[in-house]
Amino acid sequence: MKRTAQVGITVAAWLVGIIFAANFVTSASLFSLGIGIFAGAVGAYRLQASWKLLGFLALGFIAGLLRGQTYFADQRFYSVEDVIGQKVTVVGRVSDEPGWNDDKHYEFYLKDLLVSGRPTPGMIKIKAQVGNVMEGQRVLVTGKVGKALGRAPAQIWYAKVVVVDARQPYPTRLKAQLSRGLELALPREQAGFIRGLLFGTRTAVSSDIESDLRTVGLTHIVAVSGYNLTIIMAALAIVLRKNSRITLAMILVGTGLFVTMTGFAPSIVRAAIMGGIFLIASRSRRQINPWVAFCLTILAMTAWDPHYLLSDMSWQLSVLALVGVLVVAPRLTETNGLWGNMREIIVVSLAAHLATAPLIALRFGTFSLIAPLANLLVLPLVPLLMLGGIIVASLSVLAPGIALAVSWPLRIGVVFILELIRTIAGFPLASLSTSALGVGEALLAYAILGLLSLAVLLRTRKTRVEKV
């Protein structure tokens, strides 16, 4: 069994162990779990090849069970969903930039929660009638908890909000300055779209644009996603070409600054860890298997906080998208010439879309049929818009007059992209409603996708053997 397969099987069993601990009462002693982990490790490395699989499965599962059991014993696993329908007091830090929604409510999200004095993982959406808070501030909220969809599973309407700590971290203040610079140089709708590309500020994106993006499967470009961070890390690597420790440190510091500016969103943290692993390996002139880097990242994040796996949808979508890309894309893409590049974009987009579609359909009740075409046409232009946005935002802070004079190419680009997205979203059957999809149907969809991926893998291996 290859080392990559061993790592993958162990991490998969680890995740199953955490899920098992989350859904079933476990009271195994630490001694017995330790013995089980030791036995699994011995079996994984001492048994014959045909039996090694059982050793790795036991090692991963029991280790995950141990982490899950200690997590719940610590009483840290307590979701805001447990208090739906109750009036509570919540203390938390404002995540992402607040804004007024279409119902004229001041809407924002809270993280680092204390719900009725109890530490609680995850996020909660707040809707208030007074806009008195800013990103990064710590606030106290009182109100009745109800259900919600999207980034947070629960929300509070007509909340009473009091600022507890008005201080904002420096990266948050820097992002606010750049955002104001964009608002000075661009029309409101265009500035909101660019802010979404750069910082994942969804509240700045108009409801019409967000609806079109959801229809064509492009919401990830204005959310804090690994795609945006990959572009930024690649740009830093191009600008700082010299292969030295100082250059590596500057790229990592720039990445850390961006992660902080986006509020340590789980999908960004995942991308930053993986990007850092590849960056360090490349600067050290070493090669690392993408699957190994992916598995180590998943293991580290879920070991730090099992909440990522259990209830953080942005992290779940990020992981599923990357799984689809890693399983399918390397076996179906050809990177030679223009057609090879186009085919790579199509296959990568389709793989990521299919991998996340069942979960999106389950949680949001929609499925985009035109996402691969939209991604093919729009994604190659996103890096140019992000570069233009950074230049215009920086100039607006340093020299507003110059920013207005040089912002016209960015305006033209944004108008073109938005019109393109609106046109694609207007196609017949661009998306379907899947409101009746249940958990069983979603699991069946993933089982079918797994079988198709296995078929692609076996076919690829057969083709390679025939060529040899």
N, C-alpha and C positions, 0 to 999 in steps of 0.2 A: 504494500500500500504506500502510495506516495506521501511525502511529508505534507503537501498542501491538503490532501484529502484527510489526513489525520487531524490537522488543525481545524478544518472545516467541520468534521464530525464532532470533535470535542466541543467546539463553541456552540454548535447546534444543540447538542445534548445539554450544555450549560443553560441555554435559554429555555429549553423545555423544563429543566429542573426549577428555574425561577418561576415559570408559569404554574407549575404543579404546586409549588409552595404557596402561590398567591390564591389558588382556588381550593386547596384542601388543607385541613388542619394537620400540621406535622409537629410532632413533639419528640423527634429522635434526639438522643443525647449527642453532644458534641464529640464524645469519645467514639461512639458507633459510626458517626458520619466520617470522622477522621480515619477510622479503620477502613471504611468503605473506599475513601479516596485513595488511601495507600494501596489497597488491593487492586483498585482500578489502574493505578499507575504501574504497578508491578505487572499486571496482565497486559497492559498496552505495550510494554517494552520487552517482556520475557516470553509471552506466548507465541506460538507459531503464527505465521502470516494469516491463516484462515480464521484465527481466533482473536487477532489483535483488535478487530472492530468492536468486539464486546468490551474489551478493556477500555478503549477510548470512550465508548458510550457510557460505561459505568463511571469513569473518571469525570467526564463532563457533567453528567446528570447529578451525581451526588454532590459535586462541588457547587453546582447551581442551586441545589436543594438547600445546602448549608448557607449560601449567601442569602437566599430568600427567607429562610427560617430566622436568621439573625436580624434581617431587615424588619420583619414583622414583629419579632420579639422586642425590638427597639421601639415599637409603636410609632414608627415614622410613616408607615403606609396608611395614610388616612386621606381619602379623597374628598374634594368639595362636593362630589355627588352624594356623599353620605348625609349632607345637611340640606339637600334640596327640599324646599317647602318650609324651611325654618328661617326665622329671623336671627341673624348672627352679626357678630362684630369681626371684621377682617382687617388685619394689619398687613401691608405688603408694599412692595416697591413697584412703581409704575414702569411697565415694560412697553417698549415701542412708543411712538409719538401719539398722544391723544388727538382726537379730532371730533368735529360735529358730524353726526350721521344724517341720513335723509329725514329722520323723524325729529330732528332738532334736539337730539340728546348728545351730551358730551360723553364720548365712548372711549374707554381705554382698558388695558389689561393689567392685572397685578400678578407678580410672582414673589417668591420668597415669603410664602404666606404663613400667617398665624391666624387660624380660624378659631375664634372663641378661646384664644390662648394656646391652641395646640398647633405645633408645626405640621404643615400640610403641603405635600408636593403638588406640582402642577400649576395651573393658572386659572384665573377667574375673570370674566368680563364684567366691567362696571359701566352702567349707564346712569348719568346724573344730569340734572338740569342746569348745573352751574359749572362752567369751565374754569376751575381754580387750581388745576394741578398740571405739572409738566413731567416729561420723561425723566426717570432716575430718582424722583422724589419718593420719600416713604410717607404713606398716607394711612389713615384709619377710616374704614368704610362700615356703615351700618345699614342693613336692609334685609329684605327677604330673598332667599336664593331660589332661582328657577333654572330650568334646563336651558342648554345652549348647544349650538353646533359649531364646528370649526376648531379653532385653536384651543378653546376652553370648553369643558363639558358643562359648565354652569355659569350663571350670570346673576347680577343684582340690578333690578330696575329701580328708578327713582331713589338712588342711593344717596345717603348723607355722607359727604366726604370732608375730612379734616386733614390738613397737611401736618404730619408729625415732624418730618425732617425735610426742609426745602433745598438742601444741598444737592447739586448734580455732579456726577463724576466728570472729569475733564473730557474724556472721549465723547460723552453725551453732549457737552457744551460745544465741542468742535463740530459734531454732526449738525447741531442746531444752527451754527454759524453758516456752514456750507448750504444747509437747506434754505436759509434766508437769502443767501446769495443767489440761489437758483430762482427763488420767487421774484427777486428784483430784476433778473435778466430774462425770464421767460414768462409767457402767459400761465395762468394758474393751472390749467389742465395739463399743459406740457411739463411744468415744473413738478407737479405731483407724480407724473409718470416717471420722470428721470429720478426723482427721489426714491421711488419704488425700485428702480433698477439698481441704484447705488446702495441703498440702505435697507431695502425691504420694508419701507414705510407704507403699509397697505392703506392706512387711514388717509394718506394724501392722494391716493388714486380715486378718481371719480367713480361713482357707482356704475355708470354706463360703461366705462372702460373695463372695470372689474368684471362686469357681466359678460362682455365680449371675450375677455381673456379666459373666463371659466368655460365659455362655450367652445372655444378652440383649443382648450387644454394648454394654455400658456400662463396660468397663474403663477407658476414657479419663477418666472422672470422678474416679478415684482414682489416676491417673498424672499425672506432670508434663506437662500438655498445654496447648496454646494456649487451650483453652476456659477453664480456670481462671484463666490470666493475664488474659484478656480481661475476665472478671468483675471482677478486682481493679483493673485499669486504669480500667474504667468507674465503679467505686465511688469511686476516687480523684478522677476527673474530676467526679463529682456533688458530692462533699464540697468540693472545691476549685474552685468554679465561676468564680471571678474570672479573667478572661482577662488574665494578666500573665506576664512571664518568670519571676517567682518561683514562681507556681503551676505553670507548665510544669516548672520545675526540680524542684519537690517531687514531682510525679507521676513524673518520670523517675527520681529518686532512690528513690522507693518501689518502682518497677518493678525497678530494679537490685538493691535489697535482696532482693526476692522471688526474682529470678533467682539470686542468690548463695545464698540459703537452700535452693534446690532443687538446688544443685550444678552450675549451668550446664548443665542438661539440654539437648540439641540442639533438641528441640521447643519448649522454653521460650525459648531464645535466638532461634529463628526468629520466634516470636510477639512477642517483645519488640522485635526490630528492626522488624518490620512495624508494630506498634502505635506505636512511637516515630515512624516516618515519618508515619503518619496523624495522630498527635497534633501534631507540629510543623507539618504542613501546615494542620490545622484552626485551630490557634492563630494561624497567619500568614494565615488567611482565604484559603487557596489550596486548590484541588482537585487530587487525584492519583488516577489510575486504579489500582484495586486490582491489576490484572494487572501494571502497571509496578512497583508497590511489591513485589509478590510476586517478580517476576523479578529485580529488583535485590537483594532479600534472598537469593535462591538463589545468585545470582552472587557476592555478597560472601562467603557462608559457604563455598561450595565453593572459592573462590579462596584463602580462608584455610586451609582444610583439606579436601582432596578426600575424606578418609575419611568425611565425612558422607554423601556420595553413594554411596560404594562399599560400606560395610559397617555403617552405623549405622541399625538398623531403626527406632528411635523417630523419627529424623529423616525417614526414608523414609515412614513412615506419616503423619506430620504433613504432609508436603508433598503426598502423594497425596490426603489428606482435603481439603486446601485447594484442590487442583486441581479435585476433584469439585464442591466448593461454588462456586468461581468460574466453572466452565463451565456448570453446570446451573441452580443456584439463581436467579441473576439473571433467567433467562428463563422460569422457571416459577412464581415466587412473586408473590403479591399481598398487600400489607401493609395493606389497608383493612379495618378491623373485626376482630372476633374470628375469623371464618373465615379471613381473610387471614393473621393471626398464626399460627393453627394450621397452615394450609397451608405457611407459610414454615418452621416447625419440622419438619414432615414431609418437605418436599422437601430441606431442608438436611441433615437426618439421613440420609435415604436416599442422597443424592448422596455424602456423606462415607463412608457405610457401603459402598456399591458400589465406590467408588474404592479402598478399602483391603482389601476382602474377598478378592481373589485372593492378595495377599501374605500376609494373615493365614492363609488356608487353606493356602498353600504352607508356611509356617513352623510353624503350630500345628495344622493338620489339622482345623479346625472352621470352620463358617459359620453365623452366626446368622440365622434366618429372621424373628425377631420384633424385631430391633433398631429399626426405625422406630417401632413402637408404644411400645417401652420408652423410647426417647429422647423421644417426644412427651409421655409421662406424667411422666417423671422430671426432665428437664433444666430445666423452668421452676421447679422447687423447689430446685435446687442452689444458686442465689445466696442464697436465704434461709437455707439450712443453713450456708453459708460465713460469712455475716454473723453468725449466731448463734454459730458456732464461734469466730470472732475475739473477739466480746464476752465469751463465757464463759472462753476461754483467758486473755485479758488480765485479767479480774477475778480469776481463780484465782491469778494471780501477785501482783496488788496487794492483793486483799481476798478470800481464800478463802471466808469465811463468806457474803459477798454472792453470790459465784459459785454456791454450792450452792443458795441461795434462788431465784435467777433462772434456773437451768439447766433447769427443768422444761419450758418450751416447746420447747427444743432436743431434750430427750429424747423428747418426744412426736413431734416431727418426724422424728427419726432412726428411731424404731420404725415409724412409718408408711411411710417410704421403704423400709426394709429388708423389711417385710412385702409391700409392693407389688412389689419386685424378686423376692422369693421366689415370689410368686404367678405372676408373668409367666414366670419361669424354669421353673415346673412345667407350663406349657402343653405339649400334645403337639407334637412336631416343632419345639420352640423353636429347636433348632440341629441341624445335620447334621455328620456326620464326613466329612472329605475327605482322609483319610490317604493316598489313592492319587494325589492331585494332584501333578503334576510341573511342572517349569519350563515345558515346552512348553504345557501346559494353562493355566498362569497367564498366559503371554504371549498365548495365544489369547483368554482372557477379557478382557484389557486391549484387544486389538484390537477385540473386539466392543463393548466399552464406548466405545472411541474412535469407532467408526462410529455408534453410537447418539447420542453427544454431537454429532457432526457433523450428523446428521439433525435433532436438536433445534435446532441453530444455524441451519441452512438454513430450517427451518420458521418459526422466529421472524423471520428476515429477510423471508421471503415475506409473513408476516402484517403486518409493519410497512409493507411496500411497498403492500399492498392497502389498508391504512387510509389511507395518504397519497393 
